[in-house]
Amino acid sequence: MNPDDGFGQLKFRDPTRARGLRNALHHLVRQANHAPVSVMHVCGSHEQAIAKFGLRAAFPQELQVIMGPGCPVCVTDVPEVDEAVALAKQGVRIASYGDMLRVPGTSQSLADAKAEGAKVDVVYSVTQAAELARKHDDELVFFASGFETTAVATAAVLLDDPPDNFSVLSAHKYIPPVMEIVAEMPETKIEGFLAAGHAATITGWGVFEKFVERHELPVVIAGFEPLDVLAGLVKLLEVINSGVPRVENAFPRCVTREGNIQAQKLLWRVFRPTGGRWRGIAHVPNGNLRLRDEFARYDARKRFTIDASTLWIYAPPKLVQQCQCGDIMAGIASPSDCPLFGKECTPDTPVGACMVSAEGTCKIWHQYGGRPDLRSMKRGVA
Amino acid sequence: MIRNARLIDERITLKYGTGGGAMRALIEQVFAKGLGEVGEDGIGLAAMDDGAAIRIGDRYLVITTDSHVVQPIEFPGGDIGRLAVSGTVNDLAMMGATEPLALTCAVIIEDGFSRHALERIWQSIRQTCGEAGTTIVTGDTKVMGHGELDGVVLNTTGIGLTSRLVSDAGLRPGDQILVSGTMGDHGLAIMATRNELALRTTLQSDVAPVHTLVRLALDVGGESVVALKDPTRGGLSSTLHEMASKSGVGIIIDEAAVPLSEEVRAVGEILGIDPLVAANEGKAVFGVRPERAAAVLDAIRSHPLGRNAAIVGECVAERPGFVVLDTGFGSRLLAEAEGELLPRIC
């Protein structure tokens, strides 16, 4: 039927195998003998895969797959956005990923600053930001967001003799510490975690062993094709049912126990972990990645005097106070629990950061129609 | 009934131009307000169809107009001139007027624009008019200051006659959805030319007049062709959403059945853009009664531009106004394009 069916033949997108895994999942959830079974993934790309391939309609009703704080754009805190906006308004050229432009700060986003005439460029990579700095004589600050995966790319550019007028305002975050926070939240009844395959490609799966020991919660590393997600969930349910919490790697074609040691070296040579707030979640010890002192000359926070105080004279609109992004990212609430979702808060007019980013739960749910129960949809004349 | 009706903002931003719900709200709340009727049986602006129809005796005069602002002006597989003529001829065809009588073309040029480029565009307009069996009969020329517009803007209007109007609102449960070929070719070819993405592809726009293909389908399908639309801005998704909400049916699409070229699929994955929301400029989407669907499909496939045509879905009574995508793994609601199509960052 299809003119060229190369993609259909990819084995990680084979619907027949998917059916087998779905059946296994149903069987394991029944075996768990309690409902609901709640598991959490901590990666926007997992939510994308689940939404894009319509997997929620295929999950057993008794399985709750909750999205945790897995969107680096969403957890970028207000003061970090304020720093970028203040720099832009001071006349410094800012480059960042498209999603970061619309994340609200105290009173303004980078997009607002741009509309008022500030120099703000959208880039697709840190490399492109460095190239942009080479083309301009004036100062260029890369407002860097992303987890350890993206932070490695930033580190590599800083170690590769970047131009003198280039610096970094780091809002990079480190995932393992926030899993500790979420696991300890009294409201969460998480029985296991699905960890992000791409981040684990860097960190290795061994990084989760101590976590499992401390919290007695299993962690399964999973990839992002539909079969990867299903296989990861099957493995997670198996471990939950076994009653022996451990780390399992369901993404062995990319992830090893040690991870990418070269990338880890780059990461920790340039960055140091430090505590800081994640928007809507909490103060996360060691959750933020900041530049080490040796890289001070590329650190926008040290290179410039950033005065964001003029942005704080502002009363937040009532809508913001109703925003549930924090609870949604902590896995306590769903977008459908939020009174603003799809009404006052849409991708056109986002109130919270979860509606801004392509990896935000609210944006994804809005784009793919929330979680309507499509299990019963049948073809043919009704 | 238009779904997603919402109040428009104080300022008109780019999102109002992407062909989705925001633009429909703008048309409803500003443009279509307080305009008179179009006469008995006519179709006016409020219907938000591909064009308007005015009844003259036992036939309809179909009128459609379009402005073209594509960047880059010359792109793989076509240019702004071919786009303008094809777009207008196709809009006429989607109302049932498959013999375009004549076109007009207004040109707004930026101070300093290259004469050679303008001549190339005009050569392309002449050639595409030749393919479509029509011509430009009148026009208008304006030049604006440097920086006041981006190169050149074309506006084309077309007229044609038909004895039967095909709307995009005639669907009922059981009707089959057909597409005339691969989806997303134009949108992704244009996206891939954005040099900041540093992609080198052989993607080609599908821009072409498809009125003869539509005529074949209407000759074979007759009254059984109950909905017809070209999936331009907003792609197949916007087209299906409009058809579903105007007809008051739900539509289930079998994702594996939607024809996609392998390169469009790959580039779409890389950029995070679903080819089903990317524009087409040489395709048509048909809603056909089930008993004639196979015959109409055969007719479309016999046309050189319809070789990859396929039946991709079916109308249902459940969830009127919604489009459900059966992914083969599960199902989800098909997303409609919102705002500017920007690639995801990771």
Interface residues (C-beta under 8 A of the other chain):
Chain A: M1 N2 P3 D4 G6 F7 G8 P15 A18 S45 A51 K52 F53 G54 L55 R56 A57 A58 F59 V73 Y97 G98 D99 V122 V123 Y124 Q128 G146 T149 T150 P226 L230 T346 P347 D348 T349 A358 E359 Q367 Y368 G369 G370 P372 L374 M377 K378 R379 G380 V381 A382
Chain B: R6 D9 K15 A22 P173 G174 T182 E196 L197 G250 I252 A256 A257 P259 L260 S261 E262 R265 A266 G272 N308 A310 E314 V316 A317 E318 R319 F322 V324 L325 D326 T327 G328 F329 G330 S331 R332 L333 L334 A335 E338 G339 L342 P343 R344 I345 C346
